Amino acid sequence: MFRSIFLAVVLFLLWLVLSGIYTPILIAFGVLSSIIVAWIAYRMDVADHEGFPIQLSWKAISYWPWLIIEIIKSNIAVARIILGSRENIKPILIRIPANQKTELGQVTYANSITLTPGTVSIAVGENMIDVHSLSKAAAQDLQQGVMHDKVCRLEDLSYPLRKAK
């Protein structure tokens, strides 16, 4: 039930921000429509822990800025590779561990890999992800496990940090 209430609040806030009109009648319609949609989602049993992961909501606030910075850094690295000589392009296929506790954690990790330019997740399996990388440097960055650990912490704050090598 808590997920449905949270869903209604999030839907209303999103509607409010996107509408840009703050008259009492439209705000009332927004509240009503958000409640109806949340009630329908509750009745259909689609507001579950994976479909609407509120446990990740607050933790994601620290993850998203880090991911955006990684995307920007990867964009710059890929631009340097493309604008440089052809010798810099050394595609490689690697298998990296994905020790997240849930499928949602593994999907978040795989999507984060794909969002960073120069790397694409091509298969997700039991505790592993196959990744195609444009360069060996990008592959080595993934093998260091920084993103892996961040996604594990996003999933569970009690995840132990990896020891520096």
Helices and strands as residue ranges (DSSP letters): H 2-19, H 24-44, G 54-56, H 57-83, G 86-88, E 92-97, H 103-115, E 119-125, E 128-133, H 136-144, H 146-155
